[in-house]
Amino acid sequence: MKIASRVSGLKSSAIMEISAKAGELKALGKDVISLAAGEPDFNTPEAIQAAATKAMADGITRYTPAPGFLALREAVAEHVTRENDFQVSPEEVIITSGAKHAIYLTLQCLVEAGDTVLVPTPAWVSYSPMIELSGATILPLPLFEEDGYRVNVDRWKGMAIPQNARGIILNSPNNPTGVVYTREDLVRLVGWAMQRNLWIMSDEIYEKILYDGAEHVSTASLGPEVKSNTITISGFSKSHCMTGWRLGWAIADKDLIKRMSALQSQSNSHVTAFVQWAALTAAKMPSDTVDQMVAAFDKRRRYCMERLDRMSEHLSYVRPNGAFYLFVNLSKFLSRKKISDVDFCRDLLAQQYLGVVPGSSFGKEKCIRLSYVTSQANLEKAFDRLEAYLKV
Ligand SMILES: Cc1ncc(COP(=O)(O)O)c(C=O)c1O
């Protein structure tokens, strides 16, 4: 069979590959620790599990409307209006198979072959393949460690932004850097984008995972004109430990939501009925479960930073105040050893049985991303191994 050119060059996620390699070594009996995953290590709160079980028993097992149950679209609209400081109506919400599919549907509906989509980079690994699948080209806009990986539009002054640039993808709190954009960062960035007639996709999937008093500002809350130009992406995957449930949402102009629903109806139909029903419980839950998880992540974040600070002769990093990642610049070490970040990750896994993700998967070479979504005991072992490797 001849594979369509659309997918023949499509790679599966680099993170999933590292996790698979780590899994293989584990199956061989090796004591592997992986700091590659991008998901909380806690189980889904019991109230959400119970809601799913009850929904199944109650027969919520059939087809649902393509954009999701109206009750859930209403609950998400209320949840976002309450917590994100902008008004949302249910017709502006589509329930999708994770935030990822919300991004995919948006791109399929807004981008034509030959268009360009701008992405401040380093950026999450899946934006680029999803942009390419829509027929468009990605234009990375560089972010700099010296700027704390914040967006600094002055840095892009000399860059030629093509006429066919249609939109920009923002992600705060950020994967891989853990940086949370301030209101001022966003105002400048949105002004820059709107001057260029770009729509803004604001991926806010880590919005609840914040430290050091950082505030999450939703792009769409910056005013009605910004809202009408923004597609907000989020969900409960990270905040409510529901990565495997595959439920997220997009919030956008209702005509775009209708197109996305049509596409969803002709592809995956809708999100699993009882998963949607359980998400109603997530939407109405008090925040203490999320707060407890974030407090646990914060402890680990501080521990990891302490350990990294002790290795400063080999590396540098920007203190993250959101998500659950550390993005570490290893250029000092890699230049000395004359190896790439990909070689480093391969070697670290082979020699120390420690899995981390190369920065080049996020569009930034000579760096690695560490996730601290694992136990304190594992983190202690992981940093001992990293230290041992760097000392070689
Ligand atoms: C920045 C970013 N956006 C979106 C997603 C996808 O989230 P979901 O699991 O809800 O599809 C991820 C998952 O890792 C992510 O890191």
The ligand as a Gaussian input file, in Angstrom:
#p B3LYP/6-31G(d) Opt

LIG

0 1
 C        1.414000      22.594000      25.842000
 C        0.483000      21.440000      25.743000
 N       -0.681000      21.600000      25.097000
 C       -1.553000      20.599000      24.974000
 C       -1.286000      19.357000      25.496000
 C       -2.280000      18.247000      25.284000
 O       -3.115000      18.068000      26.371000
 P       -4.208000      16.889000      26.370000
 O       -3.590000      15.743000      27.064000
 O       -5.383000      17.473000      27.098000
 O       -4.512000      16.597000      24.958000
 C       -0.086000      19.128000      26.169000
 C        0.228000      17.790000      26.686000
 O        1.334000      17.465000      27.049000
 C        0.820000      20.212000      26.313000
 O        1.982000      20.054000      26.949000

